[in-house]
């Protein structure tokens, strides 16, 4: 093992701590490649996290090939649903969770994220039917969605190409935490942060004017998460197609 040069390490840390960071505040976050080690952006973002419940049981299944097929099915189409958006700034997989982060300067952008979460919720019903048809274990997942003004910085090791954006604020951590409580202990499968809910509820009502949209939501309270809202909303046409046998034509 190569020795760690702690004297150079001290110098690098001092350079970071003494560096004057230029923070650019703007509603729409530019492409991530605009981030450098000398700047940061403060922008409105929304995040979606989709987290498998009780993944430990799934990963300890004896048939590892079967587990790999289930995980690939879970991640593949959720990524497909989440990736198609010009506002997308990061998408990936963390353990048993698929996540995506978007710049959302307008309420309409936040609603687009909510719409994606609803598609994911409906897709999971389709996936479970297909898994059941193969006699595979089915999946329960929690979907968390959060919105906030975040500080986005580039972090990692300068000059060696190992770096990633870091999202500092309530949107990303909030969505992750909400995905952990959604579809658990009586909560609905989609958990909305208070800010996400307040910026999307009117559009949901407008798009579903003949329905009692307020009745879809349960207001929830948690000592750590504060107030959030849970619901089990699906795409009706998609859901009907699933119930009708998922015919290709």
N, C-alpha and C positions, 0 to 999 in steps of 0.2 A: 504494500500500500504506500502511495506517495505521501510524504509528510505535508501537513497543512502549514502554510506560511502565515502564521498568526500576526506577524508584524505587518505584512501587506494587507492582511484582513482588517487590522485596526485602521490602516490608512483608508481603505475603501469605505469602512463604516463612517469615519470622520468626514469623508467627501460627501457621502449621502446626507449626513446630518447637517452639514454646513451649506448644502446646495440650496439656492433660492429657486423654489418651485413656482412656475408660472401657472396659475389656475385660471382657466378660461371658462366663464359661466355662460352657457347658452342652452336654450330649450331643447334643440335637436342635437343629439350627440353625433359627431362625424364618424367616419369609418375608423375602426380600431387602429389601423396602421398610421393614423395621425398622432397617436400617443407616442411620446418619447420619455426618456428618463428625466427630462427637464421640465415637462409640462404635466398638467392634469386637466380634466374637464369635469364640470359640475352640470349635470343635465337630468331631465326627467326620464326615468326608465321604468319599465315593467318587466317582471320576470315570471316565468311559469316553471314549476317543478312538478314532476310526476314520479312518485315514489312508491315502490312495491311494498305492500304490507307483509310482514312476517316472511321476509326474504330468506332468513336463516333456514327455515324449514325447506324452502324450495332448493336452496343451494346445497343442502345436505341430502337431497334425493339420491338414491343409489344409481339411477340411470343418468349419468352425466351428459350423455349425448342428448337425451330428452330435455334436460335442463337447458342445454345450450340452444336448442331449437326454440324453447319458450322465451328465453331472454332475447334472442335475435328477433323473434316475432314482435315482442314487446317494444324493443328499441327502434326497429326499422320503421314502422309506420307512424310512430309518435314523432320521430325525427322528420318524416315526410310531411306530417301535418304542421309542425312548428317551423320548418325551414323556409317556407315560401312567403317571404315578406321582405320588402326593401328596408324595413326598419330593424331587421335582425342584426344584432351586433355580436352575439356569441351563442353557440349551441354546443352541447356535448353530453357526455355520460359521466356521472359520478357514482361509482359503485352500482347500486340497483336503481339509480334515479336518472331520468332524462330531464335536461333543463334547457331553457332558452331565455335570452335576455334581449330586450328590444328598446330602442329609443322611442319614447311616447310623448311627444310635446303637446299633442292635442287629445281631447276626450275621445275622438273617433279612433285614434291609435290605440288607446286603452281598451276600447270596445273590441277592436280587432283581436287583441290578446284574449279577451274574455271569450270571443267566438271560437278561438283555437282551443281553449280549455274545454269548451262544450263539445267540440268535435272529438277531442281526445277521450272525454268521458263516454261518448257514444261508441267510439272505436273499441274501447275496452270490452264493451258488451259483445261486439262482433268477435273479437279475439277469443273471449271465453267460450263462445259457442263453437268456434273452430277447434279450440283445444279440447272441449268436451267431446266433440265428434271423434277425436283421435284417442279419447280416454286418457288425456294428459291432465295434470293438475291445472286448475284455473287460477287466475290472478286477481287479487284485490289490490287496488292502488289508490293513493291519495293524491289529489291535484291541488297545489297551492299556487295562488297568483297574488303578487304584490306590486305596488306602485309607490315610487318616492323619488325625490331629487337626490341623486347619488354623486359622490366624488369617485371618479374613475382614474386610476393611476396605472402606470406600467411598472410591474415589479418583477424581480428576478435577478439574474447575474448579468451585468452589463458586459458587452463585448464577447460573450460566448454563445449567444443565441438562445439562451434558456430564459424565457420571460413570458408573462401572461398579464392581461388586464386584471386588476383587483377592483372589486365593486364595494365601495364603502358607504353604507347607508342601510335603509330599512327595506328596500324593494327586494333585493336578492336574498338577504338573510331571512326576511319575512316570508317570502314565497317558499323557501326551503323549510322553515319551521312550520308553516301552514300545511305543507304537503305531509308532514309527519303526524298531524292531528286529523286531517281529512280522512273520511271513511273509517273512522275509529271511534269507539265509545259513543256511538249514536250520532256522530257528525255525518253530514252529507259528504259525497265524494269530492266535491269542489269547495275549497275554502278560499274566500276572497278577503283580502285586507280591507280595512274600512275605507281607505282612499280609493282602491280599485272599485269597490262596490258603489261608492258615491259618484264616481265618474262614469259609470256604465249603466246604472239602473234605469235612467230615463230613456236611453236608447233601447234597452231591453223591452221597456214598456211600449215604446213607439213601434217596435218591430213585432210585438205580440199584443196589439191593442184590444183584442177580444178575450184576452186571458188575464187572470188575476196573478200578475207577476209577483206582487208582494208576497203572496202565499207560498212562493217557491223557496223563499229564504228563511233561514232561522238565524236570529242574532245570537251570537255566542260570546262568552267572556272567559278570559284566561288571565291568570296573574302575570304571566310573562308576555303573552301575545296581545293582551288588551282586548278590545272589541274586534270581532271579525264576523263574517257571514258565511254560512254553509248552505249548499243547495245541491240538488241532483237534477241538472238540466241536460236535456238531450236534443239532438237534431232530429226532428220528427220524421222527415222523409227518410233519412238514413236508418232510423230506428224501425220504421215500418218495413223497410227493405230487409233488415235483419230478421224481423218477426215472420216475414213472408218466405223465408227460406234462403235468402241471399242468392237469388237466381242471377246468373251472369247476363241474361238478356232481359 
